[in-house]
Amino acid sequence: MKPIIYQLLPRTFTNYTEILRPNGTRLENGCGHFNDITPKALKAIQDLGITHIWYTGVIRHATKEYNHPAITKGQAGSPYAITDYYDVDPDLAVDTHKRMAEFEGLIRRTHKQGLKVVIDFVPNHVSREYQSVCKPKGVKDLGETDHSEWAFSPLNNFYYLPGQAFEPQFDTQGYTEYPARVTGNDCFHAHPCHSDWYETIKLNYGVFYQGGMEKQFRPIPNTWHKMLDILLFWSRKGIDAFRVDMAEMVPVEFWKWAIDKVHTLFPEIEFIAECYRPELYRPYLHAGFDYLYDKVGMYEYLRGVTSKNWPVEGITGQWQAVEDIRDHMLYFLENHDEQRIASGFFCGRGMCAEPAMIVAATLGTNPVMIYAGQELGERGMDIEGFSGMDGRSSIFDYWGIRSIQAWANHGKFDGKNLSEEQKNLREFYHRLLTIARDNPAIAQGAMYDLEYAQGEGFNKHEQFAYLRKSGDELLLIILNFHDRTVDTRVQIPAQAFTYLKQREMAEAQAIDLLTDQPYTPVNAKGKKSKTFAFNATTPIHISLDAWKGVILQIKKVEKKKK
């Protein structure tokens, strides 16, 4: 089964507060809870075609309610400024004293619905106020045994700036830190600015950054053991996968060592790396990662095609660049870091990205991810507080997502309050993701890119086409990235039939799986026909609406026996 991941932030996903105040506190604006993600909610998510849910922001992190305001981003804080690796966010619990039990209940409900659980693992940095209160007995805290007078030692968990106080380029409002510790985004001085990850401190895996990047891995650095313990702690909770934040900022040697040890006890656990450096893709897969973000390649190109009129034929170059590892590349068009498709910063309407989403979901057997609200055309154009009008749904503020509130209808998840456009877009995602998950040609079949073989009657700047096949299941996918209806002509080259081991058909029929409508080409006499030739000599003629695509399931017409 092809993995289809649904990312959601529990803090906002089930927050049904309608009157929201920028920079509002938890009490003013409300907050979603683990318990609010009910069996009904999980079924509604699964019905979309989902196999995995990535619960973002589960592990306890800095908030203004519990931490110093000068080093907390927004009222709710960054989910990536962890304050206790062995705890969950109290905001997400109805009874804060039972918060871990409530999260464990969510894991059980998710599994009962037949879905897998993904959580973040944040290995590169922690909050400046990290202190584990919930660590298991006998576990030493991060930094507890550090020698802060040493700038670097593999015995230390942090990097230090001896003799220097932490003095960022803004008012610290009484927060003090001496000696200063190195900031999470490899900021090796004591004066980070607002664009730095100033709320975090970098973890030390035995790489001597100021000593020519020397690696001191023998004996195993102290941080390796502590982070492995954390991975095993959450593995025992029954999670199915870790989405690893900024994996590329942690040495590949650690990943090889740690993933091997996790898999010894939990062989089925998957690791998904946030990695933006193509030169590290293969080493990190070799170290044990199952999947890698394909942001700098496929995401950036699909966004460019959709919003900047880049030539569609360039999609071919993106999959070819990682052809040997393409099954391991995670495709997406939205996540918490990226701007919403329907925002004014991307393309303004969710439906305009339908052909790009079809590519992301059906081009390969690799996984695809969507972000909660993407399927509803969420615009992300609110001014939440710390997060201004930037086209993103804030991860730093207590807020509600309007489109999700309309769909959820105070926990009914019946879509009653959605507009017609939102309903239509969600139905498109439902059909597309279900096809991607269940259809053997998409989930496990071969792909043949048809772009190179097209000639007159096919606009390579605006249209894209490819075949998918597994066994007797044959799909022809044709996409229109133009803002107007087009009549196009797709040629199937002889090489495609050879590569896919597919016989040509003198007479075939097709149905568009996205709409259940039959493909009815116009024949030589100008009349619509129920059948057509599927071969290397006769082009496929089709009309496509603006920003639309078809997934044609092609079947041979069997002649009736007399």
Secondary structure, DSSP 4 states (H G I P E B T S, - for coil): ---EEEEE-HHHHT----S--TT--HHHH----GGGS-HHHHHHHHTTT-SEEEETT-EEE--TTTS-GGG-STTT--TTSEEEEEEE-GGG-SSGGGHHHHHHHHHHHHHHTT-EEEEEE--SEEETT---SSPPTTPPPTTTT--TT-S--TT-SB-EETT-----SS--TT---SSEE-BTTTB-SS---TTS-TTEEEB-SSEEGGGTTEE--SSPPHHHHHHHHHHHHHHTTT--EEEETTGGGS-HHHHHHHHHHHHHH-TT-EEEE----GGGHHHHHHTT-SEEE-IIIIIHHHHHHHHS---GGGHHHHHHHTGGGGGGEEEES--TTSPPTTSTTTTS-GGGGHHHHHHHHHSSSS-EEEETTGGGT-------SSS-SSSS--SSS----HHHHHHHTTTT---TT--HHHHHHHHHHHHHHHHHHH-HHHHT-EEEE-GGG--TT--TTTEEEEEEEETTEEEEEEEE-SSS-EEEEE---HHHHHHHT---EEEEEEEETTTTEEP--B-TTS-B-S-EEESSSSPEEEEE-TTEEEEEEEEEPPPPP-
